Amino acid sequence: MRVYETNSAKETFELGKQLGEKAVPGQVFTLIGDLGVGKTVFTQGVAKGLGITEPISSPTFTIVQVYEEGRLPFYHFDVYRIGDIEEMDEIGYEDYFYGNGICFIEWANLIEEILPQNYTCITIEKDLEKGFDYRKITFEEK
């Protein structure tokens, strides 16, 4: 387990960017954090590290957003609105999870039974006692 602390949105973005620069095909990341904690900022940093220049937003209504202009395909999932695990079958999740890009999955706890055997869980947390912009970002290999 690795723990990072950031004190601004810029630092959170930079940590994501470093992850994107080092990412290799087939990596799967789950992203856990409350609303407004900085998941989108972190994800935008990852995209930048992959060389993606188009705007990155949370795929709340589409389940998966695909970005292919970077050095690796980037598959950004938001499964919050998924009603049934079969919806993941319908979009062909295995092609993404076991493909040649990297996956970011928000709300992955809702689809735990289909996650790959190995993935990295990223948790972003606030601690207002340490400041409004403070974030604790934990990477845990599963």
N, C-alpha and C positions, 0 to 999 in steps of 0.2 A: 504494500500500500504506500502510495506517495501522496503527500499533502502539500498543497501550495496555498499561499495567502496573497490576495491582491487587494489593493486599496483604491482602485478606480476602474471605471469601465474600460479605459485604455489598457490597463494591465491585464484585465480579464481577456480582452481581445487579443493581446500579444501572446498570452499563454495558449489560447486556441490556435493562433497562427503557428506557433512552434510545433504544436501537435500536427497540424496540417502539413507542415514542411517535412516531418519525419514519418508520416503515415505510409503504410505499405498496402498493396492490394489485399482484399479479403478481411481487413480489420473491421470489427463491429464494436461500436461504443453505445452504451445506454447513457442517457442524460437525465438526471433526477434533480429536481429543484422546484421550489414553490414559484407561483406566478411572480414575475417582476424581479427574479433573483439574478438574471443575466444569462439565461440559457441561449437566447438569440444572439446576444453580443459575443458569447463564447463561440457559438456555431459560425457566426460571420468571420471570426478570426480563423477558424479552421479552414473555411472556404478560401480566404485570402492566402493562407499557407499552401493551399493546393493550386493557387494561381487562377482562381475563379473571380471574375470581375463583376458578373451580374449581381443584382441585389438578392440578398438571402432573407427570406422571411419564414416564419413558422408555417408549415403546411397543414394548418388546422383543419381545413375542409377537404383536403385531397388525399390524406393519409401519407402519401410519399411525394416529395419534390425531387426531381432528378436534375443534376447539374453535370454536364459532360465537357465543359470547356477547359477544365483544369488538367493537371498532369495525371490525375486519376478521376474516374467518375465518383461523384459524391451523391449518396442517397440519403436524404433527410426525411425521416419518418416522424409523424406525430400520430400516435395511435389512441389518443385520448377519447375520440368519438367512436371508436370501434365498438360495435354492438356484439359481435360474435367473432371468434377466432377464424371462422371460415372466410370472413372478409379478407383476411391476410392471404389465404389460398387464392382467392379471386384475383388479387393483384399480382400474384406470382412472387411472393416474398422471397422464396428460395433463390430465385435468380439474382436478387439483390444481396441477400445475406451471404451467399456463397459465390458471388461474382468477382469481378476484377476491380471493383471500386472499394470505397469505404462507406460504412453505414453509420448514421447517427440516429438513435431511436429515442424519442421523448415518450414518457409514460410507459416504458417497456415492462413495468410490473404487470400490465394488463395482458401481456402476451408471453409471460415467462416460459410457458410450456413449449414454445416453438423457438426460443432463442438458441443460437448455436452453443455448443459445449464450451467454447472459449470466447470470451468477450471482455471488454473493459467497462466497468461501471464508473461513471463520472458523476459525482454528487457536488452540487453547488449550494452553499448555505450562507445566509447572512448572520451577522452577530452585531446588532445595533450598539452594543456596549463598546465595540471596537471601531465604531464609526458607520455612517450611513452607506458609504461605498465599499466597506470591507466585505470580502468574500473568502470563504474557506472552500477550496476546490480539492476534492479527494479523488484519486484514481485508484481503483481496486480491480485487480485481475480476477476473473471468475473462471 
